[in-house]
């Protein structure tokens, strides 16, 4: 897609957003696009990170839609459907079973469709709260506790992450929540690192978990599968990840709703089978790619989900 086409697509999405959205604020509160721009996150990557948050366009163009059959996964013709919870997207040129070695393949595929840093933004009204959701898309997740990556790794194709800022009905920020593996962490707004009204987000190398600080961080069993932590520790390796410290990105915000763009209605997984690897063993199949934003609890019940996350 040319840059002109991309600009037109963003403008079209914004017009759909404005036409389809009812006002989610009370009188005197800035409109939704203003709020999304005001609190858009500042993303800090690790110096060794190969990926940045981008649009889904390149991944969709490079992927096949598949369904499970008695003989394995088979390609399904046609456009991406609404629903389709039993379906998956599979990036056709790269294989997650190759683990951290596959990261360059996914990075090269992403680079073939040049993209500026992007997040997808939505405004949700929940009783006495306004929740700003910023969804970040990465084509690959390749976590390893060491830098550079070693023989212990966990990978999966596709990676949806999220940053939320919760406001009162007057538009005043109360707290923020950052996705982190299976759940996330939240922090009162006064303690969130920020520049002006824009929160800093320190992204972990490979896993793209989001943190309120940079540096080496121990995996937290409240949000990370304890079995993974145990597997890493059993190998005599500290179960940590490495956040931030590298490039600072100011992603553009593309508005989304539950039905726009059309891929928001796809309920299948964004990626093939994931894998875990430890030394002297073959990769073990473990899970799938993630489902899209509208399939997450953070979208369906944003305030309840965020309040269920531990403070961090």
N, C-alpha and C positions, 0 to 999 in steps of 0.2 A: 504494500500500500504506500503510495507517495505521501510526502509530508502534507501536501495540499488536501489529499483525501482524508488524512488523519485529522487535520484541523476541522474539516467539514463534519467528520464523524463526531468529534467532540462537541462541536456547536449543535449538531442535531440531537445528541444525547442531552445536552443542557436544555434545549427547547422542550424535549419530551419530559424532562424532569420538572420544568416549570409548569408545563401544561397539566401534568398528571398529579402533581403534589398539591394538597391543600395546605394552608398555612399551619405550621406546627408550633408557632409561638404565640404568645399573648401580645396584646397591643403594646407597642414600644420596644419589643424585642426585634433585633435584626432578622431579616429573612434568611432562609436556609442557606442559599449560596454564600452569603456574607459570613455566616457562622462557620461553614466548612472552610472557607479561606482563612478566617481569623485564627483557627486552632489547628491548621494543617501541621502534621509532624515534621520535624527535622530529623532525618535518618542518618545515623553514623554507622558505617560499615567497618568490618575488620580489614586491615591492610591486605590480607591474603584472600579476601572474598572475591569469587568469580562472578557473582550475580548481583543484580540490583533489582528493586521492585519495578516491574514494567507492566504494560498492558498484556492481556491474554492473547492478543491477536496472533503473534508469532507461534505460540504453542498450539492454538487451534488450527492454524494453517498446516502445521507439521504433524498433526495427530490423526489417527484413525479412530472412529467410533466403533466399539466392539461389544459383543454380547457373549456370555458364557454358554457353551454347548457341551454335549457329551464328550466331544473330542478336543475341547479347549476353547480358547477365545477366538472368535471369528469376526471379521469386519462386517459392519452394518452400513449399507448405503443410505444416502440421504442426509439432510441437514440435522444439526444438533436438535433433539426433540425437547419439548417441555416434559418434565417428569423423567422417566427412564432411570429409576433408582438402581436397577440391576445392570445398567450399562457402564462402560468406562471409556475414557479417552486414553490412547496409548501413543506416545511420541514415537513415530515410526523409525527414526534414524538412530536412536540411542537405546541402551539396555540397562535398566537399573541394577540388574544382577552383577554388573561389572563394578558396582560399588563406587568408591571415591575416584577410581580411575575413569569412570564415565562422566565425571563432572565437566571435563573439557569438551566432550561431545555435546552436552546440553548447552554449555556456554557458547560454543561455536554456532549451534543452531539458533540460539537467541540473537547472537551478533549478526546473523544473516538477515534479520529483520530489525534494523536499527531503531531503538526506542529511547525516548527520554524517560528519566525516572518518573513513575506515575503511581498514585494510589487511587482507589475507588472510594468515593465518599457518599454516605447516606445520613440523613437526619431522621431520628426516630422519636416520636412523642409517646411517653409512657407516664400516664397520670400526671404527677407534679414534676416530672423530669424531662429534659431534652437530652437525648444521647446522640452524640456525633460519632459515627463509626467510619474508620478509615481502613480499608481492606487492601493488603499488600500481596501481590502475586509474584512468586518465583517459580521457574520451571523445574527446579531440582532441589532436593534436600539431601545433603551429604555430611552428616555429623560424624566427627571423630574427636576423641578427647585430647588428642595431641596435635601440635603444630610443628612440622607438617603432619598430615594425616598418616596414621600407621595401619596396622593390621586389624585394629578394632574399629568398626564403623557400623553405622545404621543409616540407611538411605531409603528414600522413596521419591518417585516421580511426582512432580507437582507439589506446591507448597502455598497454602493460603494462611496468612497471618493477619492480625488486626490490632489496631490502636483505637481506644474509645476515650472520649472526653465527655463527662456528664455535667450538664448545666441545670440550674434551676429555671423556672419559667421566665425569669427576668433576664436570662442569658448569662448568669454569673457561673463560672466554673467551680465545681465542687470536688471532683476527683477524676483520676484517669485510670484506665486499665490497659495493660499490655499483655498480649497473648504470649504464652510461654509453654511450648509443648502441649500436653493434654488439656491444660487449663490456662491460667495466667495469674498475674499479680495486679493489685490495685494500690493506689497511693493517693492521699489527700493532695489537692491541687497545690497547696502552699509548699509541699515537699517535692513536687515534680520538677526535675531540671528543665529549664526552658530559656528561650530567648524571646523576650516580650511575651506574647501569648502562645508561642509555638513550642510544644514540648519536644525535648530531645529524646530520641529513641536509639538505644545502643543495641545493634543487631549482632547476634552470636554467629560466629563463623560456621558456615555450612548448614546449621539447623535453622537459622533465621529467627530463633526465639528472640523476643524483645525484652530489653532490660532498662532499668532506670539509671544504670551506671555502666562504665566501661571496665574492662579488665578480666581476670580469671575468676570464674564464678562456679561454685559447686552446684551440681545438679540437685534439685530439691524434690524429694519424694512426694511432696504434696501436689506437684504438677507434672512430674516425670514418672513414667512407669518404673516402680521400684525394682522390677526384675532386670531392667536395663542397667540400672545403677549397680546392682549386684554382679551382673556379668562383667562390667568394666572393672569393678573393684577386685573380683576374683582373679583378674589377669595381672594384678599388682600395679594398676594404673589409676591415678586419681580421676574420679568421675566428674570432670569439669568441662566447661566450655569457655570460649574466649570472645568477649563482646567489644564491639566498637574499636576506637583507636585509629581508624583510617579515614576514608573519604566521607565528607559531609554532603548529603543530598537534600535538595529542596524539591520534593516531588510535586508535580502538577496534580490537581484533584479533578478526577472525572466523576460526575454524579451518577449514581445508580439508584434504582428502585427495585422492588420485588419482581418486576416484570421487564425492566429495561436496564441494560441491553438484553437481548433475547436469551443469551446464555445464562442469565440469572435464574431462569426457570428450569435449567438442567439439574436433575437430582442425582445423577450418577457420579462416579469418582473421576477426579482430574489426575489420572495417572495409573500406571500398571502396578503390579505387585511390588511391595517394598521388601528389603532384606536387611538382616543383621549378620555381621561376620566377626569371628574371633580367630586368633591364630590357629593354624593346623586343622581348620575345619572348612567345609564348603559353606557358602552363603546359605542362610536359613530364611525361607520366606516368612515375612512378618508384616501383615497388614497390606494396605493398598494406598493409592494416592488419596488426598483429601476430597471431601465434597465441597461444593461451592458455598459462598457466604450465606445464601438463604436457607441452607440446610443445617446451619449451626444454631446451637442454643443462644449464642450471642445475638443472633438476628431475631430469633423467635421470642426470646424473653431477655432483652438486653440488661435491664436493671437487676433482675433476679440473678442472672448469670454472673454479672460483675460483682455483686455483693457476695456471691458464693466463692469468689476467688480469695485466696489469702492475701493479707497485706504484705507488701514487699518494698 
